[in-house]
């Protein structure tokens, strides 16, 4: 197929043709972008209310008032640092950490591995799609939930659920396996430190084996690839949502594009500026539920970029699928009313994935 013909075809393509190229053949949106499309295919054009122009971003003269904290974790047990972490979890639901102990080289390596995987030819990437993957825990795909979305997201990803190093060795893609596993291992310490600090404010004196399982019993890591978009003003890279995790640990490159909704009723959106070597931390729904609403999971989204490729690598730190989540006993021990009912975590996650991104709607599943 001549490039010009292909460009014309996919600008006006029928849904079945686009699905065949992007999902079935494994080209992803990277394949569309690499063609040099000048116009966004209609399947990716968002409704007016979801386009970037419809979101009110914090004006320049209010940036200081809406500055999401950057926290130095070098002395993480110091009361001032602990307070900063907990305050950020309550007020913003997001913060960034520096001096967190994960070597810069490890972050650079996982970024390079992300590019390496997505630069594989389609017939290599498709081996990890839903139809062909050697494991249900390894999934290559595009957008979030294509069969449920009214408009598709401009993103490719590979999602890797960690079970054991033996399974990693046999099922994760060699192009990114070692660097991704190393990144996951190196974040273990900062995750435990953050949870220790956050639990202390909730009157949880010690994280025993049962609590550790509940807070961080499973992990999923995504390698996200956002190609250059021909009409970023009409598209989204990731739609409005909150995470279903306990915590999410995100490494983002220098491109920018992550926006967080202010948690003050203003409906303003705050850009999360890339900081060299920093990790972005955000509270997930599971921790909002366990803290009985004290810590906040907040909506966030990612804009498409018309000039640069963007990559990001989030680690979703979750309860085990078999765990039941609800307000922690220590939180409601003083008679505080439970705002959330107990739910099986796997049921909560299934509810999230059964629909398109829809802001904070998933947490309604757990409200009393």
Order of alpha helices (4+ residues) and beta strands (2+ residues): alpha-alpha-alpha-beta-alpha-beta-alpha-alpha-beta-beta-alpha-alpha-alpha-alpha-beta-beta-beta-beta-beta-beta-alpha-beta-beta-beta-alpha-beta-alpha
